[in-house]
Amino acid sequence: MSPETQKIYSLIGIARKSNNVVSGEFKTEKAVKDKKAALVIVAEDASDNTKKNFTDMCTYYNVPIVFFGVKSELGHWFGKEVRASLAVLDKGLADAIVKQLRLM
């Protein structure tokens, strides 16, 4: 795992510990629609339908979206089994994740 990838997962872990992230399709969708999401992360191995739904929703609500990691890793760092989507609620953490993604 690259240092950049490790840093992103660490930032997700920090967001989880500080209650600044929600996971799962329903909670991620609710965070976007309630205008609480600063960033949506969708696993690269999520279904095409999931990717399309979140892309369309995030475009409509003007929320940044990135495709990163795989469901099992996102779930592991979130403390669950598998997660196809996460919504980062803190703008500072969201910006830090996007910055790390640009370094990759």
C-alpha positions, 0 to 999 in steps of 0.5 A, a space after each residue: 500500500 502506498 504512503 498516500 493510500 495509507 494516509 487516506 485510510 488513516 484520515 477515514 479512521 480519524 473521521 470515524 473516531 471523531 464521528 465525522 463520517 457515515 457509511 452505507 448507501 442509505 446513510 451516505 445518501 441521507 448526508 448528501 440530501 441533508 447537505 451535511 456531506 463534504 465529500 462522498 467516497 465510493 469504492 472502485 469495486 462498487 456496482 456500476 449502478 451504485 457509482 451512477 446513482 452517487 455520481 448523479 446525486 452528488 452532481 445534483 447536490 454539488 458534493 465532491 465525489 471520489 472513487 477510491 479503494 475497495 469495499 473490503 478495505 473501506 469497511 475495514 477502516 470504518 470498522 465494518 465488514 464491507 462498505 461501498 460508500 462513505 460520506 465525510 462530514 467534516 470539510 477539513 478532513 474532506 479537503 485533506 483526503 482530496 489533497 492526498 488523492 491528488 498526490 497519487 
